[in-house]
Structure formats: structure tokens, C-alpha cells
Amino acid sequence: QGTKDIEQYNRYCHFVAGLVGEGLSRLFAVSGLEKPSFASELYLSDQMGLFLQKTNIIRDYLEDYVDHRAFWPQSVWKKYAKTGELGYFTKQDDPEVRKLSLQCLNELVTDALELVPDCLAYLSKLQCQEIFRFCAIPQVMAISTLEKCYSNANVFTGVVKIRKGTS
């Protein structure tokens, strides 16, 4: 039924993606491609990972639900699901369900988008053009994915994907 609250949601995202961001920042520094001080950019590195992970979790609602996985924070989705079940949002034929599901979705998209300023701050500190591209492309694709997910009922009934050339 998902993570308990935003704090647990953020913690989950930290462990599955934020730590990867921290490790990459350390590698960038140790390789000499970025300044040695870049290894200590742990907060911004973590935010980069959280942003990508939250985007994936939002986009993959239906796939995760069908596979009996859930990551959306209960403290958010239970405000909108009248049955107390995460699968409530799949009933898009009902106008009330559709309205409430989009409100829930938009709250989660907005939560993820709050990380964008930190992601941009991280990107602005990069010196190496190749590392910049390596980091920036997924972030831009995530922003584009969230734009496509916002107020999009297809999140609950199918797959919402973007192509690299369109982001």
C-alpha cells in the first residue's frame, strides 16, 4: 500500500537513488574530472537521485500496482482514495475518481518538482562537459516526464513515456 508518509518516501528514494548520486559525485571527484571538493556535495547529489526516483515512481504507478508494488506515500494518496485502497485510482471511468486521482497525482508531481532548484544547483557546479551531459540529460527527461504526467489520467490506465528526442 505504499510508503507510510513523505518522510519514509524520501528515505526510500534516498536509499535506492540518492546514494547512487552521492557515489557518482565521489567518482567524478576522484577521477579528477571534477574538483576534489565535489565529493562533498552530498546533499545536492542526493537531491538529484531523489528527483529521478520520484519521477519513476509517479510514472510507474500502474505497472507497480499490477505487480503488487507500491511506493506512493499513504499520507498523500489516502487523502484522495475514498476506499482507502491504492487501486482506487484505476477506476478512471468514474468522474469523481478521475478528479481525485488527478489531484493526488498533481500533488506528487509538485512534490517532485520542488527538487528541481537543487538539481539545477548541482548541474551548475559541474565543470566537465561530458559529466554535465551525463547528469543533465536524465534530469531534463525527468522534467519532461513530469510535465507529461501532470493532470494525465493515462498514468492510471497505461504507460506514460517520453522519447529522448522530444524532451
N, C-alpha and C positions, 0 to 999 in steps of 0.2 A: 504493500500500500504506500510505498514511498518513504522518503526520509521524514523524520518527525517534524522538523522545523527548518527555518532558513539557516540557523547555525549548523545543524547537522548536515544539511545540503551543501553548505560551503565547506565543511570539514571533509565530506566525501569527495567533493571536487578537488580539494587541496591534495588529498592522498592519491587520486588517480591521474591528476593532470598538473596541479601546482608544483608538485615535487619534480616532475619532468622539466618544467620550466626552470626551476632552480638549478637542476643538474645541467641543463643546456647552458645556462648563463655561466656556470663554473667552467664548463668545457670551452666556451667561447674565450674566456679569460685565460685559461691555462694554455690554450693553443697559441696565444699571442695575437690572435686576430682582433681581439678587443682588449681594452686596458685591463690590467690586473684587478682594479677596483670593481670591475663589472661582476666579479664573482660574489660580491656582497650585495648586489641588487636583488635580494631575496624577495622582498615584498612585491616589487613590480613584476618579477619573474613569476611569482605565484599568481598574481592577478591575470597575467597572460594565459596561463593554463586554465584558471577558473573560467575565464571568458569562453575559451574554446569548448570546455567540457559542458558548461551550462547551455551553450548553443546546441551541442549534440543531444543533450538530454531533452531539451524543448522540442527539437525537430523530430526526435525518435520516439515520441510519446506512443504512437500506435504500435510500432514494432516491439517496443519494450512491453507494452500492455499484453499483446498477443503472446509474447514469450514469457509471461508471468514475471516480468521485472518491473520495478517501479522506482523512480528516483525523484519525482516531483515532490516538493515538501508538502506534507499534510496540512501544515498551518496555513498554506496558501490554498490548495485545491479544495479542502473541506469547507472553505467559506462559500464555494460556488456549487459543489456537488450535493444536491438535495438528498441523495440516497446514502451519502457517506462512503460511496464506492468510487474508486478512480475510473472505472469503466463507464460511469455515468456519462462522461463526455463523448462517448462513441455514438450516442443516440442523436445524431445531428438532424434527424427528420422532425424532431420536436423543437419548435421555435424558442421555447424557454431554455431548453438545454443548450441550444446553439448560442443564444445570447450569453448565458452564464459561462459556457466553456470558453468563449472568446474573451470574456472579461478575465478569466483565470489565466488564459494563455498570455494575454497582453500584460498582466501583472508580472508574470515570469520573464517575458521578453524585456520589460522595462528594468527588472532587477538585473538581468544580464548586461543590458546596455549601460548601466551605471559603472561598469568596469572599463568602458572604452577610454575615458581620460587617462587611466593608469596604463592601459595598453599603449596609447599614443606617447605617453611619457617614456615608457620603456623603449619604444621604437626610436624616439628622438635621441636616445643616448648611444645608439649603435653607430659605430664608425665604419665597419666593413660592409661594403655594398652587398656582397653575397649573403652575409648573415642577415642583413636588413631584409632582403628579398625572402629568404628562408622563413623569417619571422612574420613579415608583413603580409605575405600572400594568404596564409591561413586566417589571419585576423580580418582582412578585407572580405574574405569569403564568409567568415562568420557573421560579420555585419550585414552582408548581403542576404545571408540565410535568415537572420532575424527579421530583416525588412520584409522578406517574403513570407515569413511565418506570422507576422503581426496581423491580427484580425483575419486569419486564414483558417477556415474550418477544415481545410484539407489535412491539417495537422492531425485531426481526429479520425479521418476516414481513409487516408492514403499516405503517400510519401511526398514530402516537400524537399526538393533538392534544387540546387543551382549548378550550373555548369561553370567551369573555370573562366571561360571567355566572356561570361556575362556579368561577372561580379565587379 
